Amino acid sequence: MAFHFEKPGGFEFKAGQFGDFTLINPSETDAEGNTRGFSFASAPYEDTLMFATRMRDTAFKRTLKTMEVGTEVSMDAPYGSFTLHNNSRIPAVFLTGGIGVTPFRSIVLQAAHDNLPHKIFLLDSNRKPEDAAFLNALMGAEVKNPSYTFVGTMTEMEKSGKKWNGETGYINEAMLEKYVGDLTLPIYYLAGPASMVTGMRKTLNEAGVDDDNIRTEEFSGY
Ligand SMILES: Cc1cc2nc3c(=O)[nH]c(=O)nc-3n(C[C@H](O)[C@H](O)[C@H](O)COP(=O)(O)OP(=O)(O)OC[C@H]3O[C@@H](n4cnc5c(N)ncnc54)[C@H](O)[C@@H]3O)c2cc1C
């Protein structure tokens, strides 16, 4: 579920950064408290701020889900250095799945908007197209940015009612090589729940990628 907010005057952030969001006087709370960190899924050039989250049955998210349009929240931001490197001769490879895609929506849309020359590959793994957040926007950005390649892969197409012409199965060395070529050149960015980030790092290490070239954003709390 995505949540959209008016951008406070003068507020600036870099694509890939996150904010801590606090509910003000919520009707219920629990041991985890009233604050969660969320990556900005909106790009800096967009007029509003947006985050997207996997809905679960926690006090924070029950409140979020039923909040009336116009409700204020408190935001402490921006934080983080999960931002695109400056050297445009080095390709960027984004590996993610599920809700981990949020910071990449921001980075990919901003790169297209700014006509950045970086070669960018986004490998996004989901069970089925119905579950894939921002799928149309992430695919559509290819039209605006010839340096950007979107590779969606679905791991449970047998449970889908949609057509899918893209990749299937988990991201592995063969899939990476097919699109990226020489795997030693890029800087890799991994984002998502900790177990997913750990798994993707293992895949990269087994493919011979040095940890020096891997940057991560772990979504703690899953
Ligand atoms: C830098 C950063 C960026 C982030 N960006 C995003 C983002 O863009 N989108 C996003 O969705 N999240 C993001 N997160 C994670 C987010 O901050 C929350 O931790 C997450 O959404 C979980 O919140 P919750 O209210 O569902 O669970 P909490 O109430 O925080 O649950 C805490 C713990 O309770 C347990 N738990 C609670 N409910 C369940 C359940 N239904 N099933 C299993 N275990 C459960 C888990 O063990 C969990 O560790 C980010 C985190 C960080 C640090």
The ligand as an SDF file (V2000), in Angstrom:
LIG
                    3D

 53 58  0  0  0  0  0  0  0  0999 V2000
   16.3360    2.2200    6.1440 C   0  0  0  0  0  0  0  0  0  0  0  0
   15.0180    1.4890    6.1670 C   0  0  0  0  0  0  0  0  0  0  0  0
   14.1450    1.6240    5.1110 C   0  0  0  0  0  0  0  0  0  0  0  0
   12.9290    0.9350    5.1320 C   0  0  0  0  0  0  0  0  0  0  0  0
   12.0970    1.0900    4.0570 N   0  0  0  0  0  0  0  0  0  0  0  0
   10.9290    0.4110    4.0390 C   0  0  0  0  0  0  0  0  0  0  0  0
   10.0270    0.5540    2.9320 C   0  0  0  0  0  0  0  0  0  0  0  0
   10.2620    1.3260    1.9860 O   0  0  0  0  0  0  0  0  0  0  0  0
    8.8760   -0.1790    2.9760 N   0  0  0  0  0  0  0  0  0  0  0  0
    8.5870   -1.0380    4.0190 C   0  0  0  0  0  0  0  0  0  0  0  0
    7.5410   -1.6880    3.9800 O   0  0  0  0  0  0  0  0  0  0  0  0
    9.4080   -1.1790    5.0470 N   0  0  0  0  0  0  0  0  0  0  0  0
   10.5620   -0.4780    5.1090 C   0  0  0  0  0  0  0  0  0  0  0  0
   11.3820   -0.6080    6.1950 N   0  0  0  0  0  0  0  0  0  0  0  0
   10.9310   -1.4700    7.3350 C   0  0  0  0  0  0  0  0  0  0  0  0
    9.9350   -0.7080    8.2260 C   0  0  0  0  0  0  0  0  0  0  0  0
   10.6160    0.3010    8.9490 O   0  0  0  0  0  0  0  0  0  0  0  0
    9.2610   -1.6320    9.2690 C   0  0  0  0  0  0  0  0  0  0  0  0
   10.2250   -2.1770   10.1130 O   0  0  0  0  0  0  0  0  0  0  0  0
    8.4990   -2.7570    8.6280 C   0  0  0  0  0  0  0  0  0  0  0  0
    7.5530   -2.2190    7.7260 O   0  0  0  0  0  0  0  0  0  0  0  0
    7.8150   -3.6140    9.6990 C   0  0  0  0  0  0  0  0  0  0  0  0
    6.8900   -2.8450   10.4110 O   0  0  0  0  0  0  0  0  0  0  0  0
    5.5770   -3.5360   10.9990 P   0  0  0  0  0  0  0  0  0  0  0  0
    4.7650   -2.4680   11.6530 O   0  0  0  0  0  0  0  0  0  0  0  0
    4.9590   -4.3890    9.9410 O   0  0  0  0  0  0  0  0  0  0  0  0
    6.1580   -4.5580   12.0700 O   0  0  0  0  0  0  0  0  0  0  0  0
    6.6500   -4.2260   13.5870 P   0  0  0  0  0  0  0  0  0  0  0  0
    5.4930   -3.9230   14.4750 O   0  0  0  0  0  0  0  0  0  0  0  0
    7.7450   -3.2270   13.5330 O   0  0  0  0  0  0  0  0  0  0  0  0
    7.1650   -5.6730   13.8780 O   0  0  0  0  0  0  0  0  0  0  0  0
    8.3870   -5.8600   14.5380 C   0  0  0  0  0  0  0  0  0  0  0  0
    8.6650   -7.3370   14.6780 C   0  0  0  0  0  0  0  0  0  0  0  0
    7.4730   -8.0550   15.0100 O   0  0  0  0  0  0  0  0  0  0  0  0
    7.3620   -9.2400   14.2560 C   0  0  0  0  0  0  0  0  0  0  0  0
    6.1130   -9.2290   13.4470 N   0  0  0  0  0  0  0  0  0  0  0  0
    5.1300   -8.3340   13.5380 C   0  0  0  0  0  0  0  0  0  0  0  0
    4.1270   -8.6150   12.7010 N   0  0  0  0  0  0  0  0  0  0  0  0
    4.4760   -9.7300   12.0300 C   0  0  0  0  0  0  0  0  0  0  0  0
    3.8480  -10.5130   11.0290 C   0  0  0  0  0  0  0  0  0  0  0  0
    2.6310  -10.2220   10.5440 N   0  0  0  0  0  0  0  0  0  0  0  0
    4.5120  -11.5700   10.5570 N   0  0  0  0  0  0  0  0  0  0  0  0
    5.7220  -11.8900   11.0430 C   0  0  0  0  0  0  0  0  0  0  0  0
    6.3520  -11.1910   12.0150 N   0  0  0  0  0  0  0  0  0  0  0  0
    5.7500  -10.1330   12.5070 C   0  0  0  0  0  0  0  0  0  0  0  0
    8.5810   -9.3310   13.4370 C   0  0  0  0  0  0  0  0  0  0  0  0
    9.4680  -10.2040   14.0790 O   0  0  0  0  0  0  0  0  0  0  0  0
    9.1700   -7.9560   13.4180 C   0  0  0  0  0  0  0  0  0  0  0  0
   10.5710   -8.0010   13.4300 O   0  0  0  0  0  0  0  0  0  0  0  0
   12.5940    0.0820    6.2250 C   0  0  0  0  0  0  0  0  0  0  0  0
   13.4670   -0.0380    7.2880 C   0  0  0  0  0  0  0  0  0  0  0  0
   14.6560    0.6460    7.2830 C   0  0  0  0  0  0  0  0  0  0  0  0
   15.5860    0.4980    8.4640 C   0  0  0  0  0  0  0  0  0  0  0  0
  1  2  1  0
  2  3  1  0
  2 52  2  0
  3  4  2  0
  4  5  1  0
  4 50  1  0
  5  6  2  0
  6  7  1  0
  6 13  1  0
  7  8  2  0
  7  9  1  0
  9 10  1  0
 10 11  2  0
 10 12  1  0
 12 13  2  0
 13 14  1  0
 14 15  1  0
 14 50  1  0
 15 16  1  0
 16 17  1  0
 16 18  1  0
 18 19  1  0
 18 20  1  0
 20 21  1  0
 20 22  1  0
 22 23  1  0
 23 24  1  0
 24 25  2  0
 24 26  1  0
 24 27  1  0
 27 28  1  0
 28 29  2  0
 28 30  1  0
 28 31  1  0
 31 32  1  0
 32 33  1  0
 33 34  1  0
 33 48  1  0
 34 35  1  0
 35 36  1  0
 35 46  1  0
 36 37  1  0
 36 45  1  0
 37 38  2  0
 38 39  1  0
 39 40  1  0
 39 45  2  0
 40 41  1  0
 40 42  2  0
 42 43  1  0
 43 44  2  0
 44 45  1  0
 46 47  1  0
 46 48  1  0
 48 49  1  0
 50 51  2  0
 51 52  1  0
 52 53  1  0
M  END
$$$$
